[in-house]
Amino acid sequence: MSLEQRKGTQASGPTNGNSVASSPSQAQVSENRLRLNPNFGHKPESYDDLRLDFSPLLFSSLERYLPPTMLPLPRDTKIQFMRDILLRYFPDGERTRVQRHREYRQKIISNYQPLYKEIYTMHARNFFVPSFLKAIDGNTKDSFRSIMAEPSPGVYTFEMFQPRFCELLLDEVENFERWVHETNFRIMRPNTMNKYGAVLDDFGLETMLEKLMNDFISPISKIFFPEVGGSTLDSHHGFVVEYGIDRDVELGFHVDDSEVTLNVCLGKQFSGGELFFRGVRCDKHVNTDSQSEEVLDYFHVPGHAVLHHGRHRHGARATTSGCRVNLLLWCRRYYFITLANMLESGLSKMFLVRI
């Protein structure tokens, strides 16, 4: 899960030595309580430049719950107010896990030398095919539908990445894997199902993938996946998987740990490896039979994407020759749900007010 932040500069203004300002006065806190409902019209500040004990995305999400009287206050004041709340309600075990992952990721980023620095920031015209960019610029259901096929309900396919970008990303992943082998560095694999592949966020591609989700996937998800909060995606897990005779061969029947999943084939030369879909199910009925319209076998095409509900049951058939590499982006609304749970579980009256 992408809960980490990079090394940054300290916040400006008076601080307590930990890059945050001293706590607001008791009078100020009592007058400024969290809203029950978020202000989606407010654009929160960025907290990416700070060393904090929670993800900067969590602060940005929580800022939407601040009452209007607090929004004009200095960022340091808002940080300390929000941090006090998070320390009270966020599990200690989660903070420890986040800290360990942050240290692991920082160790990689401090030692690994990127091969193609140009793919570490978003360059839309160099990444995407023109038809995809035109659809995003249109930002309507009709513009998205103009580039999409829907071979089975809730499974959307479309051309997305330029061949050159696929080549660069494949080369970058291979370069990272060589570094891992040469340094004997033990890396975390993408998930419990794949023994091969790499987490792209862990070696510096987190910012690029975050922009991919926010600017290019969220507009589509808002329209086609509103039932899972497609308009409130706020975190991601980005990785590549590798299939072949000397890699993972196939992938069993499963659902993803995401609200919305983007799956893009990067290449290379391969046969087999079709995705099979069998409909969306809740946890209690994940192994029930499928209806005829839910049965789909999808054949990968390099540069082409599949977008689907995270709970859409699927798997990958055996790759019978060559090597197939896919980019996966599990898009989540982790911070939105975390905040909702915090609010619903009953925050102290000191911090909560109906507005």
N, C-alpha and C positions, 0 to 999 in steps of 0.2 A: 504494500500500500504506500502511496506517495505522501508521507507525512513529514518528510525531512526538508530542511532548508539549507542553503549554502552559507558559507562564511560571509559575514557582512559587517558594515560599519555600525558604530554605536548610534543610538538615537541622539538627536540634538537636544540641548537644554539640560536642566538639572537632572541627574540620575542618581540611583542608589548603588552604582557600581556594577549592575547586572544589565546594563543597556536599556533600562526602563526607568521611568520617573518614579518619584516617591508617591505613595498612595494618596488618592484624593481625600479631602477632609471628610469626616463623618457626615457633616451637614450636606456636602455636595453629593455623597453617595445616597443619602436618604431621599434627596430630591430627584435623583436620576436613576430610574429603574428600567429594567429591560421591558421592551414591548412583548406582548404575547404573540403578535404576528409580525413577520419581517417587513421592512420597507423595501420592496423590490425596485422602487424608483431611485433609491439612493446608490450612488457609486462609491463603494468603500475605498479607503486608502490602501496602498500596497504596504505590506510588512516584510517583503522579501529581503530587505537589506539588513534586518536585525537578527541578532542571536537571541532566540527565544526558546522557552522550553515546550512550546507547542508549535504546530505548523503555522506559517503565515496565512495559509488559506483558512484556517480555523478562525483567526482573528478577523479576516476580511468577511467571513460569513456571519460571525457574531456581531460585527459592527452594524449590520442591517437591523439588528434588534434594539439598538440604542435609541433612546427617545430623541426627538429633534433638538432638545436643549443641550445634549452632549455632543452632537455632531460637529459643531464649530470649534470645540475645545482642542487644545494641542494633542497631537497624536500620542505623546508620552502619557498624558492623563487618561486617554481612552485605553491605552495598552494596559496600564496598571489596573484599571477598573475591570476590564475584561479578564485579565489574568487572575485576579482574585476569585472571580466566579469559576473559571476553569479549574483552578487549583482545588476548589471546594467540591466540584462535581465530576471531574475527569478521573478515571481509575489510576491509581499509582502504577499498576502493572503496565498499563498502556504507555505511560510516560517513560517508564524504564525501557520498554521495547523500542519506542521511538528513538530514544537516546542511543541505544546500541546500534540501530540501523543507521542513524545519522553518522556515527563514528565509522562504521563499515563503509558507507558510501563515500565519506570524505577521504578515507584512505585510498580508495580506488581513484577518485578524481585527482588527488594530489600526485599520483604516480603514473597514471596512464596518459600517454600522449596521443591525442586524436589524429587520425589520418586525414580526414576531410572536415576542417572546422566549419565549412560553409553549411553543413547540414545540422549544425547544433543550434542554429537560429532559424526561424521560419522565413523562407523565401518562397512565397506562394507561386509566383510565376515560374520558378525553377523546379518546384515540387509537383504541381498538379497539371493535369491536362486542361486545355482551354474550356472544354465543355463543362467540366466540374466547376471551374472558377466562375463561368457565366451563370451557372445555376445558383451558386452561393451568392453572387452579386444580386441576382433576382430576389432571393430570400422569400420565395412564396412556395406554396404547395405545388402549384403548376410548374414552376421553374425546376423544382427538384424532381417532380414526376417526369419531366422531359428527358432526363438522363437515366432514369431508373427502370429496372424491370422488377416485378414482384412475382417470382415463380411459385411462391407458396405464401399464404397469408402471413405477413409480418417479417418476411425475409426479403430484403432489398439489395439489389446488385447494381453496380455501376462502375464505369471506368474512372480511375482516380489519379494514380501516380504516373508520372512520365518515366519512360524506360531508364533515362540517365539517373534519376533519383534512386530508382530501385538498385541500380548498379552500385552507386556510391554507398548506399546504406548496407548492401551486402558486403562490400569491401571493408567498410568500417567494422561490421560485426566480426568478420574474419580476422581483422587486425587486432581487435580486442581479445578474441579467443587465442591468438598467437601469444599475446602478452600474458594472458592467464597461464598458458602452458609454460612459457619461458620463465616466469617468476614463481611458478607453483602456487599461485594465489588461489585460494579456495573460494569460489563464488556461489552465490545463492541462485538456484535455477528458477525459472519463471513461476512454477507451481508444483504441486505434488504429483501431477500427472506426467510431466515432461522431464526426462533425464538430460536432454540436450536443449540448447538455446541459451539466451541471456536476457537479463532485465535491462532494457535500454535506459531507464531512469537512473540506474546505478552507476553508469559511466558517463553521465553528463548530458543526456538527451531529454531530461525531465522538462526543462523550460519549453523546448520545441514541441514536445508532445502535449504539454498543457495548452499551448496555443492552438495546436491541431484540434484538441477537444473543444476548447472554448469558442473558437472562431469558425470552425468548419464542420464539426460533428454536432455540437449543441443546437445550431439553427435547424438542422434536419431532425434531430431527436425531439425538439420542441413540438414539431408538427406530427411526427409519426409514432412517437412513444410518450404521449402525455400521461398515460396511465402509470408509468414508473418514474415520473418526475423528469422527463426529458429536458425540461426547461431549467432545471435546477442542478444539473451535473456540475460537480465542483472538485472532483479528484479523479485520479486515473492510476492504472497499472499498465505500463507499456513494456512489451517484450517481443522477442522473436522466438519462434519454434522451428526446429529443423527435423525433417523426416527423410529417411532413406534406408538402404540396407544396413549401413553402419551407423545409423542414428535411431531415433524413435521411428518405428515402422508405421504404427497406427495409433489412434486415440479412441478409447472406449466411450460409450454412451454417457453423457453428462450434461450438466448445466454450468454456466459460468458464475463467478463471484462478481457480478456486475449488474447494473441496471440496463446498460446498452453496450453491445460488443461490436467493435469494428475489426474486421479480419481482411487483410490485404495480402495477396500473394506477391512476393518479391521475385520469385524465380526459384531455381534455375531451370535446367532441363530435367524433366521427370515424367513419369507415367503413373497413373493411379492416384491415390490420395484424395479421392472425392470426399466432400463434406456430405453427411446425410442428416437431414432434419426430420423431426417427428412431433412438432407442435409444442406449444407452451403449456406448462403444468405447474401447479403449486407443489410445495414439498410433500404434501400428503398423497399426491397422485402422480409423482414423477415417473413411475413405472407402468402407468396404465397404457392401454392400446391407443393407437393413432387412428384418426379418421383418414380417408383416402386423400383428401385435399391437403393434409398435413405432411404427407410423405414426399420428400424431395431429395434428390441426389444432385449436388452442385459440383461442376468440374472447374477447377481453378484455372484462371488466366492471369499471368503476371501483369501487375499494375491495376487489376480489377479488384473491387472491394465488395464485401458482404457486410451488411449492417443488420443486426437482429437484437431482439429482446434477450437480456442475459439469462432469463429462465426458459429460453427456447431450447428444447432438448436436441442435442446433436452429437456427432462424433466424426472421426476421420477414418476412412478406409485405408488399407495398406498402400503405401507408396511402393510400387513394384520395381522401379528402376530410377536411377538418377538421384537427385537431391532436391527437395522442395523446402523452401524457407518462406515463412509467413510472418507478417507483422500483426500483432494483436494489441488492441487498445481496449482494456476493460474500463469503461466510463461509469463512474459512480456518483452518487450524491451523498457521500459519506458524512461530510460536515453538516449538511442540511439535516440529515436524519439524526445525527448526534445532538445537534442543538434542539431539534424537535423533541427528542426523548428527554433531554435535560429539562426543557420547559414543561412537558407533560408530567414528568415525575415530581414536579413541585419544587421549584427554586424557592429559596428563602424569600419572605415578603420584603426583605431588605433590598432584593434585587429585581423583583418582578412587579409589574403593574399593567393593568389593561388600558391600552390606548386606542 
